[in-house]
Structure formats: structure tokens, C-alpha cells
Amino acid sequence: MDNKGQGAFEYLLLIGGAILFVIVTIAVLRTAINNNQLQANKTAYDYQLFVNRSAASATQGQGAG
């Protein structure tokens, strides 16, 4: 009787460990995806700022000549 209880407990621990692993993996992946999206947004903003500054300086250069 005692061995059945021990086997059931070990099985529950195994299931709990698998569930914990899945939860941690999902949390890590969500964090990585969010960081990549933030970096992509920052890169797009920096590029747009660069384009706008380049266009403004090109316009100023034409008016001076």
C-alpha cells in the first residue's frame, strides 16, 4: 500500500515539474518577444528621425544657395 502512495506522489511531482517548466518557458518567451518589439519600435523611430533630419538639412541647404 505504501508503494502505491509513493508512486502517486512521484507522479504528481513529475506533472507539477512539467507544468512549472512550461510556465517559466512561456514567461521567458513573452519577455523576449516584448523586448524585440520594443527594439524594433525604437529602431523604426530612430530611422524616421534620421530621415526627417536629413530632409530638413537638405531643404535648408537648397535655400542658402
N, C-alpha and C positions, 0 to 999 in steps of 0.2 A: 504494500500500500504506500509506503514512504517513497519508493522509487517513482511511482506514478505522479505523486505530488511534485517531486523534484524535476521530473521531465516536463511537466506542465509549466512550472516556474521558469525553467530554462527556455522553453519555447516562447513564453511571454516576454522574457528579457530579449530574446532574439528579434521578435517582432518590434518591440519598443526601440531597440537599437536601429533597426532598419527605418522606422518612421522618423526617428531623430536625424538620421543621416539624410533622408530626403528633405526634411525641413531646413536643415543647415545648407544643403546644396542649393535649394531654391532661393534662400536668403542671399547667398553669395552671388548667384547668377543675377538676381534682381539688382543688387548693388552695382555689379559690373556693368550691366546694361544701362542703368541710370547714369553712371559716370561717363560712359561712352556717349550717351545722348547729350549730356551737358558739355562735353568736349566738342562734339560736332556743332552744337549751337554756338559755342564760343568761337570756333574756327570760322563758321559762316558769318558771324557778326564782325570778326576781325577782317575778313576778306571784303565785306561790304564797306567797312570803314576805310580800308585801303583804296578801294575803287572810288569812293566818294572824294577822298582827299586828292587822289591822282587827277580826277576830273576837275576839281576845283583849282588845283595848281596849273593845269593845262589851260583852263579858261583865263586865269589871271595872267599867264604868260602871253597869251594872244593879244590881250588888251594893251599890254605895255609896249608892243612893237609898233 
